């Protein structure tokens, strides 16, 4: 014989299956359910406990009970996860996508890829579309120019209010309380600078991205290492560039040659920056690493295939992608909480750093 509380459980499950209740919707109050099913308050609470144990609903203190289960999967429909990256087919991004895709295919989820071109307006357009259509069940997003004030933060908050979880990958917005999966960027900058110092270099310049939060963190690690080794930090030998200047770096070669004059080594924001710096110095008749030692960050394909293979700090991007996908699928399918994880980087040594003397 069916128990009284089971009638309520089955009713809620059926309302979800037929689309009458969706994720984020509030259930009727205890009093309304008591009247509807002619049962006691204790019976209603027993039903809510059963549904909560199944991960279907959650109680919010002072607010009520809400549907938390992903209604698409609950009703036998596909789960769609959007992956919004600054770029898709270059540098480290194919590896991030590979990691994400390996998990989503295993879980039977559909992957939707979107690209922002590192532009705030395109990010805004995509977020508005996700909010308007509510066609995705979760979003893995890489931030756009995360060191600058971003006008789109309220759109991310609106997605969360709609019950669409967001997880940042590779970078994050400090002003949003949203978990992120990334490398420990401060540690990466530290490892690159520390290695140069341990190879005997004391005049160590740096090139960092001004408009990305990663650039600021990597610079902080660079200064940590230099101060630890009691090496003077010279502001005139630290070059700040934005995304557009990075793309046109070789057109401004005179600036980089002038600012790094007197340096025997340089920490670069990433391998793309390092690759271009090697090209600039070689075209000007300088030798790498004999005249300038160069350390990159990310250990991308550019590091391996640079004319002078680059010493670089490895960014475990495929693992970042897998971890981000695992976290967001568990959130969507099981309502498990997501958490911030920053992976420890490691130094990969190649030919772009000369040892002056051992310390």
C-alpha positions in Angstrom: 0.0 0.0 0.0 1.3 3.4 -1.0 2.3 5.6 1.9 0.9 9.1 2.2 4.2 10.9 1.7 4.9 8.8 -1.4 1.9 10.4 -3.1 3.6 13.8 -2.8 6.9 12.5 -4.0 5.4 11.0 -7.1 3.4 14.1 -7.8 6.5 16.3 -7.7 8.4 13.9 -9.9 5.6 13.9 -12.4 5.4 17.7 -12.4 9.1 17.8 -13.3 8.8 15.2 -16.0 5.9 16.9 -17.8 7.7 20.3 -17.5 5.3 22.0 -15.1 8.2 22.3 -12.6 11.7 23.3 -13.7 15.0 23.7 -12.0 14.9 26.8 -9.8 11.1 26.7 -9.5 9.6 27.0 -6.0 7.4 24.2 -4.8 4.0 24.9 -3.2 4.2 25.8 0.5 3.8 23.2 3.3 0.2 24.5 3.9 -0.7 24.3 0.2 0.6 20.7 0.0 -1.2 19.8 3.2 -4.5 21.0 1.7 -3.9 19.5 -1.7 -3.2 16.0 -0.4 -5.1 16.2 2.9 -2.1 15.2 5.0 -0.3 16.4 8.1 2.7 18.8 8.1 4.8 15.9 9.2 3.9 13.9 6.1 4.8 16.9 3.8 8.1 17.2 5.5 8.8 13.5 5.1 8.1 13.8 1.4 10.5 16.8 1.1 13.2 14.9 2.9 12.8 12.0 0.5 13.0 14.3 -2.5 16.0 16.1 -1.0 17.8 12.8 -0.5 17.2 12.1 -4.1 18.8 15.4 -5.1 15.5 16.6 -6.6 14.8 19.6 -4.3 16.5 21.7 -1.7 15.1 23.8 1.2 16.2 27.4 1.5 15.9 28.9 5.0 13.2 31.4 5.2 12.3 31.1 1.5 10.9 27.6 0.8 11.7 24.5 -1.2 13.0 24.6 -4.8 13.7 22.2 -7.6 17.4 21.5 -8.0 17.5 18.5 -10.3 18.4 19.1 -14.0 14.9 18.7 -15.5 16.3 17.8 -19.0 18.1 14.7 -17.7 15.2 14.0 -15.3 12.8 13.9 -18.2 15.1 11.9 -20.4 16.3 14.8 -22.5 19.8 15.8 -23.4 21.9 17.9 -21.0 23.7 20.7 -22.9 26.7 22.5 -21.5 28.1 25.6 -23.1 31.9 26.2 -23.2 32.7 29.9 -23.7 36.4 30.5 -24.4 38.3 33.6 -25.6 39.6 31.6 -28.5 39.0 28.0 -29.7 41.4 26.7 -32.3 44.8 28.2 -31.3 47.4 28.1 -28.5 46.2 26.1 -25.4 42.5 26.2 -26.1 42.2 23.0 -28.1 43.6 21.1 -25.2 41.1 22.6 -22.8 38.3 21.6 -25.1 39.7 18.1 -25.4 39.7 17.7 -21.6 36.1 19.0 -21.4 34.9 16.9 -24.2 36.3 13.7 -22.8 34.2 14.0 -19.7 31.0 15.3 -21.4 31.0 12.5 -23.9 31.4 10.0 -21.1 28.5 11.5 -19.2 26.3 11.7 -22.3 26.1 15.5 -22.3 26.1 17.7 -25.4 28.9 20.3 -25.8 28.1 23.7 -27.2 31.2 25.8 -28.0 31.2 29.6 -28.1 34.0 32.1 -28.7 34.3 35.6 -27.4 37.5 36.7 -29.2 38.4 38.2 -25.8 35.8 41.0 -26.4 33.5 42.2 -23.7 30.7 43.0 -26.3 30.8 39.4 -27.7 30.8 38.0 -24.2 27.7 40.1 -23.4 25.9 39.0 -26.5 26.5 35.3 -25.7 25.4 35.7 -22.0 22.2 37.5 -23.0 21.4 34.7 -25.5 21.9 32.0 -22.8 19.6 34.0 -20.5 16.9 34.6 -23.1 16.8 31.0 -24.5 17.7 29.1 -21.3 18.9 26.5 -23.8 21.9 25.3 -21.8 22.1 23.6 -18.4 25.5 24.9 -17.4 28.3 27.1 -18.6 32.1 26.7 -18.4 33.5 30.1 -19.2 36.9 31.7 -19.7 36.9 35.4 -18.6 37.4 38.3 -20.9 40.2 40.8 -19.9 39.7 39.9 -16.3 42.0 42.5 -14.9 39.6 45.3 -16.1 36.2 46.3 -14.7 33.7 44.1 -16.5 30.1 45.3 -17.3 28.8 41.8 -17.7 29.1 40.6 -14.1 25.4 41.1 -13.5 24.6 38.8 -16.4 26.6 36.0 -14.7 24.6 36.7 -11.5 21.3 36.4 -13.5 22.4 33.1 -14.9 22.9 31.8 -11.4 19.5 33.2 -10.3 18.0 31.2 -13.2 19.6 28.0 -11.8 22.2 27.8 -14.6 25.5 27.1 -12.9 28.6 28.8 -14.1 32.2 27.7 -13.6 35.2 29.7 -14.7 38.2 28.0 -16.3 41.8 29.2 -16.8 41.0 32.6 -15.3 38.3 34.3 -13.2 36.6 37.6 -12.2 37.5 38.6 -8.7 34.2 40.5 -8.2 32.1 37.4 -8.7 31.8 34.6 -6.1 32.0 31.9 -8.7 34.4 29.0 -8.5 37.2 28.6 -10.9 39.6 25.9 -12.2 43.0 27.2 -13.1 46.7 26.9 -12.7 48.3 28.7 -9.8 49.4 31.7 -11.9 51.3 33.4 -9.1 53.3 30.3 -8.6 54.0 30.0 -12.3 55.5 33.5 -12.5 57.5 32.7 -9.4 58.9 29.4 -10.9 60.0 31.1 -14.1 61.8 34.0 -12.4 63.3 31.7 -9.7 64.8 29.5 -12.4 66.4 32.5 -14.2 67.8 33.7 -10.9 69.2 30.3 -10.0 70.9 30.2 -13.4 72.9 33.3 -12.3 70.8 36.1 -13.8 70.4 39.3 -11.8 69.1 41.6 -14.5 65.8 39.9 -15.2 63.1 41.8 -17.1 59.5 40.9 -17.6 56.6 41.2 -20.1 53.1 40.8 -18.6 49.5 41.3 -19.8 47.9 44.4 -18.3 44.3 43.5 -19.1 44.3 39.9 -17.8 44.2 38.9 -14.2 46.7 36.1 -15.0 49.2 38.7 -16.0 49.0 40.5 -12.7 49.3 37.2 -10.8 52.3 36.1 -12.8 53.9 39.5 -12.2 53.3 39.0 -8.5 55.1 35.7 -8.6 58.0 37.2 -10.6 58.4 39.9 -7.9 58.2 37.3 -5.2 61.1 35.3 -6.7 63.3 38.4 -7.3 62.8 39.7 -3.8 63.5 36.2 -2.4 66.8 36.3 -4.2 67.5 39.9 -3.2 67.4 41.0 -6.8 66.4 44.5 -7.6 63.0 44.9 -9.4 63.5 47.6 -12.1 60.2 49.1 -13.2 61.8 50.3 -16.5 62.6 46.7 -17.4 59.0 45.5 -16.9 56.8 45.9 -19.9 53.0 45.8 -19.6 51.0 45.0 -22.8 47.3 44.5 -23.5 45.8 41.8 -25.8 46.0 44.0 -28.9 49.6 44.9 -28.3 50.5 41.2 -27.9 49.1 40.5 -31.3 51.2 43.3 -32.8 54.3 42.8 -30.7 56.7 42.2 -33.5 55.6 45.5 -35.1 56.8 47.3 -32.0 60.2 45.5 -31.8 62.1 48.7 -31.1 60.2 49.2 -27.9 61.1 45.8 -26.6 64.7 46.0 -27.6 65.0 49.3 -25.8 63.2 48.4 -22.6 65.1 45.1 -22.2 68.5 46.6 -23.0 70.9 45.6 -20.2 68.8 42.6 -19.2 70.3 39.1 -19.5 67.0 37.3 -19.0 63.2 37.9 -19.3 60.1 36.3 -17.9 57.3 36.3 -20.4 53.6 36.3 -19.7 53.1 33.2 -21.8 54.7 31.2 -24.6 53.2 33.4 -27.4 54.9 36.4 -25.8 58.2 34.5 -25.4 58.0 33.2 -29.0 57.6 36.7 -30.4 60.4 38.0 -28.1 62.8 35.4 -29.4 61.9 36.4 -33.0 62.4 40.1 -32.2 65.9 39.6 -30.7 67.1 37.1 -33.3 66.0 39.5 -36.1 68.0 42.3 -34.4 71.1 40.1 -34.4 71.0 39.1 -30.8 71.4 35.5 -29.7 69.0 33.5 -27.5 70.0 32.4 -24.9 73.6 33.8 -25.1 72.5 37.4 -25.1 69.0 37.0 -23.6 67.6 34.1 -21.8 63.8 33.7 -22.1 61.3 31.8 -20.0 57.7 31.4 -21.1 54.6 30.1 -19.3 52.0 27.4 -20.4 54.3 24.9 -22.1 52.3 25.1 -25.2 53.1 23.9 -28.7 54.8 27.2 -29.3 57.4 26.4 -26.6 58.3 23.1 -28.2 58.5 24.4 -31.8 60.1 27.8 -31.2 63.4 28.2 -33.2 65.0 28.1 -29.8 62.9 25.6 -27.8 61.5 27.5 -24.8 62.0 26.8 -21.1 58.4 27.1 -19.9 56.2 26.6 -16.9 53.6 23.9 -17.7 49.9 24.8 -17.5 48.0 21.5 -17.2 45.3 22.7 -19.5 43.8 19.3 -20.5 43.5 18.5 -16.8 41.8 21.9 -16.2 39.3 21.1 -18.8 38.5 17.6 -17.4 38.2 18.9 -13.9 35.9 21.7 -14.9 33.7 19.3 -16.8 33.6 16.9 -13.9 32.6 19.6 -11.5 29.8 21.1 -13.6 28.3 17.8 -14.5 28.2 16.7 -10.9 26.5 20.0 -10.1 23.9 19.6 -12.8 23.2 15.9 -12.4 23.8 15.4 -8.7 23.5 18.9 -7.3 27.0 18.6 -5.8 28.7 21.9 -4.9 31.5 23.2 -7.1 34.8 24.4 -5.7 37.8 26.5 -6.7 40.9 24.4 -7.6 44.3 25.9 -8.6 46.7 23.3 -10.0 50.4 23.5 -9.1 52.6 24.3 -12.2 56.0 22.8 -12.9 59.0 24.0 -14.9 59.9 22.3 -18.2 63.5 23.1 -19.1 64.7 23.4 -22.8 67.2 25.5 -24.6 66.2 29.2 -24.1 68.0 29.8 -20.8 71.7 30.0 -20.4 73.4 29.2 -17.1 75.7 32.0 -16.1 76.9 30.4 -12.9 75.3 28.1 -10.4 74.0 29.6 -7.2 
